[in-house]
Every structure is written in C-alpha cells, then in structure tokens.
Amino acid sequence: MKAIVESGGKQYYIEEGTVLYVEKIDAEEGKTIQLDHVLMCNGISGRPYLENVTVKALVEKQGKQKKLTIFKYKPKKKYRRTQGHRQPYTKLVIQEIKVD
C-alpha cells in the first residue's frame, strides 16, 4: 500500500518500511505512534483527510540536524552578526498502513 501523509505542515509519500525524517514529534524513542492525517491512499483522496485510514510508525530517533550558519551583513556600516541554528527532527519507520 502507498499513501501520502501530512506531518509538520509537509506532505510525505510513504510505503511500509519507509524511513522518514519529520519535524519534531513529542514521543519517546521506541514507541509506536499513529499518523491520522492521511491525504491519499492507493489513488483515493480525502477531503481533506481520509477517515478510515491510519498509519502506524515507530519512533526510531529524536535528534538535531547539522548546524546552519546565519550571517547578516551590511556593507560600509560595520554591521556583522553570526548565528547558528539546529533544527530538531524525529526519525520514523513506517510499520503499517491500515484501511478500516
């Protein structure tokens, strides 16, 4: 089965066994979570979500991405600012796509 799910404002095309890196979800590592925002499954689309489709995913890891360096600069004004940012993420492994 194939599906399109929404998580963190982004859409992901998934199958069973797919590994996803999504915006941080508050769940412990090793726990199974359920994704309810399924937009499409096997060519059938919802308005906006499908009611009878659920996706089970295993939370494999919580982490942060590599550091991005933000550098602000204005010429001839002695203005320079450096800032770093590490975006948190959740690594998911899709276990099951279930249609009720």
N, C-alpha and C positions, 0 to 999 in steps of 0.2 A: 504494500500500500504506500502511496505517496500523498503528501499533504503540504499545505502552506499554513504556517502558524505565525502569530504575531506575538512578539515579546519585546518590551522596552521600546515600543514605537517603531520597531523594524520588523520586516517580514522575512521568514526563512523557509526555504524549500527543503523538506525532510523526507527521509525514509527510515525504516527500522535499522538501527546501528549507526546512524549519522551522529557525528560529533559536532556540537555547536558551541561557539563562544558568544554568549549573550550579555547584555547589560546585567549588572549585579542583581541577583535574586536573593532575598533573605531566606536561606535554607542551609542546613548543615551538610557537610560533605558526607557522602554515603547514603543520604536519604533519597527517597523517590518522591518526585513532585508530579503534579498533573497540570498540563497546559490546556486551558479551556478555550483560548482564543484561536480557534481553527477557522481559517478563511475559506479553504478549499480542500477537498479530499476526493481523489480519483475522478477529477473533472466535474464534481458537483460543488457549486459555490453557495455560500450562505449570504444572508442579508442582515447584518454584515458578517455574522458568525454562524457556523453550523451548530445546532443544538445537541445533536446526538453523537458527536464525535469527540473523543478525548484522547490525549496523547500523554503517555507516561514516560518520564525521563529521569535518569539517575544523575544526581549532582556529584560529579567526579572531583571538581576542584573549585576553590574560590581563590582568586588571585588578582594581581595588578599587571597591566601591560607595561611595556618598556616606557621609559621616561621620554616625554616630548619636551623640547626646549622652546619656550616662547620668548622672543627677543623683540622688544619695542625700541624704536629708534627715530629720532627727529634730527635731520641734518642741521648743522650750524647752531644748535641750541644746547649742546652738552646734556642731552636727554637720552639715557640708555637704561633700559630695565630688562632684567633676565628673570624668567620664572620657569619652573618645571611643573609638569603635570603627569600623573599616572592614573589612568582610567581603571576602575575596578571592573572585573568580569566574573562570570560564572561559566564553567565548562560543563556542558550537559551531554549525556549519551542517550539517544532516543531508544527506548526499550520496546514500546508497543504503541501502535495506532489502532484504536478500538472504535468500531461503529456499533452503536446500540440498536 
